[in-house]
Amino acid sequence: EFALRMKEQGNVFYREKKYDDALCCWGSALGALPDRTSPLAITIRSNSIMAYLASDLYERVVKESTLLLEDDPRHAKSLARRGTAREKLASNRGSSASFQQR
């Protein structure tokens, strides 16, 4: 199946730290699936969130994790990744505020 092949190719790119390529593969895989809440789609979406986190795209992590949790409220990895991203965002805001104060 195309979606499964693209998921696996995305995994290879992720291991090589080629996050944009991984996201491209996973996006193609998701596009080929009729149901974004199927177990395979949930896995692909979770992998994408992991790549966003590795790329320091914290706002995207929060957004995508929240969407995934709406479809699968018990998805522990998304909950943890969203928490990590929120922590990083809060830390970054505090850091930039520190640099702005005189």
N, C-alpha and C positions, 0 to 999 in steps of 0.2 A: 504494500500500500504506500502511495506517495507520501502521505502525511507522516507515516512512521519512518520512512527513509530520510525525510527532511529533518525530522526530530533528531535522528541519530547523527546526521551530518552537522546539525547545530551543536550537538554535544561535543563532537570532535573539535569544532571551531572554539567552543567555550574552553575546553581543556588547553587549547593553544593560545588562550587569552585574546582571541579574535572575536571580541564581543559583538561588534557590528555585523560581522558575517553570521555569527550564531543567531542574532536577532532576526536577520533576514531569512534564514532557513526556517526558524520557528514561526515567523510571520507567514511564510508560504504554507507551512504545515497547517497552521490554524485556518488559513483561508480555504484549505481543501476539506476541512471538517464541517459537517452540517450542524453539529451541536457543540457549542463552546463550553458546555458543562459536562461533556463526556470525560471519563477518566483520562484518556489520552490528551484531550484539550486542557484539562486542569494541570496535567504534568507539564505540558508545553508552556502554558501561561506562567506556571511557577518557575520554570527554567528562565523564562524571559525576565521575570522579576529579579532573579539571581544575577543575571547579566547587567541589568540596570543598576543594581546595588554595587556590583564590581566596578562599574563605570562611574560611580559617585553621582548617579542621577536620582537623588533621594526623593525629590518631589514626584517623579515618575513611579518610583517604588511605592510610595504611599498611595498614589492614585490606582495603580494596577493591583496592588495587594487588596485594597478596599473593594475593588470590583470583583476580584476573585473570591474574597470572603463573603460577598453577597450571594455568590453561587454555591460556595462550600464553606459555611461558617466555622467548620472545625478544622480547616486546613492550617495546621500548626506552623508550617514553614512560612506561609504568607503572613501569619500573625507575627512571627518572630522577625521577619524581614521588614515588615512595616514598622515595628517597634524600633529596630535598629536605625532605619531611615529617619524616623521622627527624632530619635536621639541625636543623630548627626545634624539634622536641620536645626535643632534647638542649640546645639553646640556651636554651629557655624554662625548663627544669629548672634549669640553671646560674644563670640570672638570678634566679629566685625563691629559690634557695638563698642567693644573695648578699644579697638583701634581708632574709633571716631571720637572718643572722649579725650579731652585735654586735661 
